[in-house]
């Protein structure tokens, strides 16, 4: 029987290079990870599938013991393209079903055929003189109903959304026949999103925090600077000293203790193990509050910033 509860700690697969991905996935599964969080847009699903297959073939794990998440990319929002997208992900992953399939962004872009370019990424035509994003007139409710059909056909066990705000969640719940299982959002001590998380939980959704260490996910993309690291905060360091853990473990534990799942990314075996070792200690109330007080509503992954800077298109989704 497939897992019914998403494991609290998963391996985030964003930005893991193809040449490292299969081995990283295999090492993570051997280390105890049972939750793998990927996406079409990450461009490494074939390699993820190779790592999964090796782990299963070696008897490390069964398919039913894994929770595998993927995401519907923006260019596949039209109802006639949703099943096409998930079938491509399943083919690349070498799987018969996904445990969770998420709408990656509440952004519908013009369709790019798989044969033309895969993953399609953000530009409609990267060879154009002035390439930019091209939007499609596809309302989110149509995309959601096509996602529901994937559940009915057994291609996915659960469906959900990423990067939705509270208003979109409220709207989704008015038309969803299959209720969303999960909301995935950027959340860390600099972007706590307390009201959004509370709203999701009130609707019965599981919440996953991506980029749970904040700026560390974005240094290599020049979307953050080293001096923005939450790991250097005095309250984090003090808690780490008290519980005899690393600052990173403290920040990850903070998110788990507030009821979120997390999907930190690493390719280093020592760090993979460190990120999983979060259940033999607890933060006290004052530490939880002090870390939460670091909130500055700071997003590192904001289409309102990066779409304009990188894709010549203004397209904010948060106010």
C-alpha positions as CSV (number, residue, x, y, z in Angstrom):
1,X,0.0,0.0,0.0
2,X,1.3,3.5,-0.9
3,X,2.2,5.8,1.9
4,X,-0.8,7.8,3.1
5,X,1.2,10.4,5.0
6,X,4.0,12.5,3.5
7,X,7.3,12.1,5.4
8,X,8.3,15.2,7.3
9,X,11.7,15.5,5.7
10,X,12.2,15.0,2.0
11,X,15.0,15.6,-0.5
12,X,14.5,18.7,-2.6
13,X,15.7,17.9,-6.2
14,X,15.8,21.5,-7.5
15,X,19.3,22.5,-8.8
16,X,20.8,19.0,-8.5
17,X,22.9,18.5,-11.6
18,X,22.1,15.6,-13.9
19,X,25.5,14.1,-13.4
20,X,25.0,14.0,-9.6
21,X,21.3,13.3,-9.4
22,X,21.0,9.5,-9.7
23,X,23.7,8.9,-7.1
24,X,22.4,11.5,-4.8
25,X,18.9,10.0,-4.9
26,X,20.3,6.6,-4.2
27,X,22.4,7.8,-1.3
28,X,19.5,9.6,0.2
29,X,17.3,6.6,0.0
30,X,20.0,4.5,1.6
31,X,20.4,7.1,4.3
32,X,16.7,6.9,5.1
33,X,14.9,9.4,2.9
34,X,11.5,8.3,1.8
35,X,10.2,11.6,0.3
36,X,11.6,12.9,-3.0
37,X,10.4,16.3,-4.2
38,X,11.0,16.9,-7.9
39,X,9.5,18.6,-10.9
40,X,9.4,18.6,-14.7
41,X,11.1,22.0,-14.6
42,X,14.1,20.7,-12.7
43,X,15.3,18.8,-15.8
44,X,16.5,15.8,-13.9
45,X,13.6,13.4,-13.6
46,X,15.2,10.7,-15.7
47,X,18.2,10.7,-13.4
48,X,15.9,10.7,-10.3
49,X,14.2,7.7,-11.8
50,X,17.6,6.0,-12.2
51,X,18.4,6.5,-8.5
52,X,15.0,5.2,-7.5
53,X,15.3,2.1,-9.7
54,X,18.7,1.3,-8.3
55,X,17.4,1.5,-4.8
56,X,14.5,-0.7,-5.5
57,X,16.6,-3.2,-7.5
58,X,19.1,-3.4,-4.7
59,X,16.3,-4.1,-2.2
60,X,16.9,-0.9,-0.2
61,X,13.3,0.1,-0.5
62,X,10.0,-0.8,-2.3
63,X,8.1,1.6,-4.5
64,X,5.3,1.7,-1.9
65,X,7.7,2.9,0.8
66,X,8.6,6.0,-1.2
67,X,6.7,9.3,-1.5
68,X,7.5,10.8,-4.9
69,X,6.3,14.3,-5.7
70,X,6.4,16.1,-9.1
71,X,4.9,19.3,-10.5
72,X,2.9,20.4,-13.4
73,X,4.8,23.1,-15.3
74,X,3.2,26.4,-16.4
75,X,3.1,25.5,-20.1
76,X,0.9,22.5,-19.5
77,X,-2.0,24.2,-17.7
78,X,-4.6,23.7,-20.5
79,X,-6.8,20.7,-19.6
80,X,-5.8,18.8,-22.7
81,X,-2.1,19.0,-21.7
82,X,-2.2,18.1,-18.0
83,X,-2.3,14.3,-18.6
84,X,0.4,14.6,-21.3
85,X,2.7,16.3,-18.7
86,X,2.2,13.8,-15.9
87,X,2.7,10.9,-18.3
88,X,6.0,12.4,-19.4
89,X,7.1,12.8,-15.8
90,X,6.1,9.2,-15.1
91,X,8.0,7.9,-18.1
92,X,11.1,9.8,-17.1
93,X,10.8,8.6,-13.5
94,X,10.1,5.0,-14.5
95,X,7.0,5.0,-12.3
96,X,3.4,3.9,-12.6
97,X,2.0,6.6,-10.3
98,X,3.0,9.7,-8.3
99,X,2.2,10.1,-4.7
100,X,1.6,13.8,-5.1
101,X,1.3,16.1,-8.2
102,X,1.3,19.8,-7.7
103,X,0.5,22.8,-9.8
104,X,4.0,24.4,-9.8
105,X,2.9,28.1,-10.1
106,X,-0.5,29.8,-10.5
107,X,0.8,30.9,-13.9
108,X,-0.6,29.6,-17.2
109,X,1.8,30.0,-20.1
110,X,1.5,29.1,-23.8
111,X,1.9,25.4,-24.6
112,X,5.3,24.3,-25.8
113,X,5.2,20.8,-27.3
114,X,7.5,18.2,-25.6
115,X,9.1,17.5,-29.0
116,X,10.0,21.2,-29.3
117,X,11.7,21.7,-25.9
118,X,11.6,19.9,-22.6
119,X,11.6,21.1,-20.0
120,X,9.9,24.1,-21.6
121,X,11.2,26.6,-19.0
122,X,10.0,30.2,-18.9
123,X,10.6,31.7,-22.4
124,X,8.1,30.8,-25.0
125,X,10.7,31.2,-27.8
126,X,14.2,31.5,-26.4
127,X,15.5,32.2,-30.0
128,X,13.4,35.3,-30.4
129,X,15.1,38.7,-30.8
130,X,13.5,39.7,-27.5
131,X,12.4,36.5,-25.7
132,X,9.8,36.7,-23.0
133,X,7.1,34.8,-21.2
134,X,3.9,34.3,-23.2
135,X,0.7,33.8,-21.1
136,X,-2.2,31.5,-21.9
137,X,-5.9,32.2,-21.2
138,X,-6.4,29.2,-18.9
139,X,-8.2,29.8,-15.6
140,X,-6.9,27.8,-12.7
141,X,-10.2,26.0,-12.1
142,X,-9.8,24.3,-15.5
143,X,-6.3,23.2,-14.7
144,X,-7.5,21.9,-11.3
145,X,-10.3,19.8,-12.8
146,X,-7.9,18.2,-15.2
147,X,-5.6,17.4,-12.2
148,X,-8.6,15.7,-10.5
149,X,-9.0,13.5,-13.5
150,X,-5.4,12.2,-12.9
151,X,-6.5,11.0,-9.5
152,X,-9.6,9.2,-11.0
153,X,-7.3,7.5,-13.5
154,X,-4.9,6.3,-10.9
155,X,-1.9,8.2,-12.3
156,X,-1.5,10.2,-9.1
157,X,-2.6,9.5,-5.5
158,X,-2.9,13.1,-4.4
159,X,-2.9,16.6,-5.9
160,X,-2.1,20.0,-4.6
161,X,-0.7,23.4,-5.3
162,X,2.5,25.4,-4.9
163,X,3.0,29.1,-4.6
164,X,-0.6,29.9,-3.9
165,X,-1.6,32.8,-1.7
166,X,-4.6,32.7,0.7
167,X,-7.0,34.2,-1.8
168,X,-6.2,31.5,-4.4
169,X,-6.6,28.9,-1.7
170,X,-10.1,30.2,-0.7
171,X,-11.1,30.2,-4.4
172,X,-9.7,26.7,-5.0
173,X,-11.8,25.3,-2.2
174,X,-15.0,26.6,-3.8
175,X,-14.6,24.5,-6.9
176,X,-12.4,21.6,-5.9
177,X,-14.2,18.2,-6.2
178,X,-11.0,16.4,-5.1
179,X,-9.7,18.5,-2.3
180,X,-6.1,19.6,-2.4
181,X,-3.8,17.4,-0.3
182,X,-0.9,19.9,0.1
183,X,0.3,23.4,-0.3
184,X,4.0,23.9,-1.0
185,X,5.4,27.4,-0.3
186,X,8.7,29.2,0.4
187,X,8.9,29.4,4.2
188,X,11.8,29.9,6.6
189,X,12.5,32.2,9.5
190,X,12.7,35.3,7.3
191,X,9.4,34.4,5.6
192,X,7.2,32.6,8.2
193,X,3.9,33.0,6.3
194,X,1.9,32.3,9.5
195,X,-1.5,33.3,8.2
196,X,-1.1,31.4,4.9
197,X,0.0,28.3,6.8
198,X,-2.9,28.6,9.2
199,X,-5.4,29.0,6.4
200,X,-4.1,25.9,4.6
201,X,-4.3,23.9,7.8
202,X,-7.8,25.1,8.5
203,X,-8.7,23.6,5.1
204,X,-7.0,20.3,6.1
205,X,-4.0,20.7,3.8
206,X,-0.5,19.5,4.6
207,X,2.1,22.3,4.2
208,X,5.6,21.8,2.8
209,X,8.2,24.5,3.2
210,X,10.6,24.7,0.3
211,X,13.9,26.6,0.7
212,X,13.6,26.0,4.5
213,X,17.1,27.4,5.0
214,X,16.3,30.6,3.2
215,X,19.2,32.3,1.4
216,X,21.4,29.2,1.2
217,X,19.2,27.9,-1.7
218,X,19.8,31.1,-3.8
219,X,23.5,32.0,-3.3
220,X,24.6,30.1,-6.4
221,X,21.9,31.9,-8.5
222,X,22.9,35.3,-7.3
223,X,19.4,35.7,-5.8
224,X,20.7,36.1,-2.3
225,X,23.9,37.2,-0.6
226,X,25.9,35.3,2.1
227,X,25.1,38.0,4.7
228,X,21.4,37.1,4.4
229,X,22.0,33.7,6.0
230,X,19.7,32.9,8.9
231,X,22.3,30.5,10.2
232,X,24.3,33.5,11.5
233,X,21.5,34.8,13.7
234,X,22.4,34.9,17.4
235,X,19.1,33.2,18.4
236,X,19.8,30.3,16.0
237,X,23.3,29.9,17.2
238,X,22.3,30.0,20.8
239,X,19.7,27.3,20.3
240,X,22.2,25.2,18.4
241,X,24.6,25.3,21.3
242,X,21.9,24.4,23.8
243,X,20.7,21.3,21.9
244,X,24.2,20.4,20.6
245,X,23.1,20.5,16.9
246,X,24.1,22.6,13.9
247,X,22.4,26.0,13.2
248,X,21.0,24.4,10.0
249,X,19.4,21.6,12.1
250,X,17.9,24.1,14.4
251,X,16.3,26.0,11.5
252,X,15.0,22.8,9.9
253,X,13.6,21.6,13.2
254,X,11.9,24.9,13.7
255,X,9.8,24.4,10.6
256,X,9.0,20.8,11.4
257,X,8.0,21.8,15.0
258,X,5.6,24.3,13.6
259,X,3.9,21.6,11.6
260,X,5.4,21.8,8.2
261,X,7.2,19.2,6.1
262,X,10.5,20.3,4.6
263,X,12.5,19.5,1.5
264,X,16.1,20.7,2.0
265,X,18.5,20.0,-0.9
266,X,22.0,18.6,-0.7
267,X,24.3,16.4,-2.7
268,X,26.7,15.7,0.2
269,X,26.1,12.5,2.1
270,X,27.1,14.0,5.4
271,X,24.7,16.9,4.9
272,X,21.9,14.5,3.8
273,X,22.3,12.6,7.0
274,X,22.5,15.8,9.0
275,X,19.3,17.2,7.5
276,X,17.5,14.0,8.4
277,X,18.7,13.9,12.0
278,X,16.0,16.2,13.4
279,X,13.9,14.0,15.6
280,X,16.1,13.5,18.7
281,X,15.8,17.0,20.0
282,X,13.2,19.8,20.4
283,X,13.3,23.6,20.6
284,X,11.6,25.2,23.6
285,X,8.9,27.8,23.2
286,X,11.2,30.8,23.7
287,X,13.5,29.5,21.0
288,X,10.6,28.9,18.6
289,X,9.3,32.4,19.2
290,X,12.7,34.1,18.9
291,X,13.3,32.4,15.6
292,X,9.8,33.3,14.3
293,X,10.5,36.9,15.3
294,X,13.2,37.0,12.6
295,X,10.4,37.2,10.0
296,X,10.9,40.0,7.5
297,X,8.4,38.8,4.9
298,X,11.5,38.2,2.7
299,X,11.0,36.0,-0.3
300,X,14.0,34.8,-2.2
301,X,11.9,33.0,-4.9
302,X,9.5,35.7,-6.1
303,X,8.2,35.8,-9.7
304,X,7.6,39.5,-9.2
305,X,11.4,39.9,-9.1
306,X,12.9,37.1,-11.2
307,X,10.5,37.1,-14.1
308,X,11.3,40.7,-14.9
309,X,15.0,40.3,-14.3
310,X,15.5,37.0,-16.1
311,X,12.6,36.7,-18.5
312,X,11.9,40.2,-19.6
313,X,8.3,40.0,-18.2
314,X,6.7,41.6,-15.3
315,X,4.5,38.9,-13.6
316,X,4.1,39.3,-9.8
317,X,1.9,36.8,-8.1
318,X,2.3,38.2,-4.5
319,X,1.3,41.7,-3.5
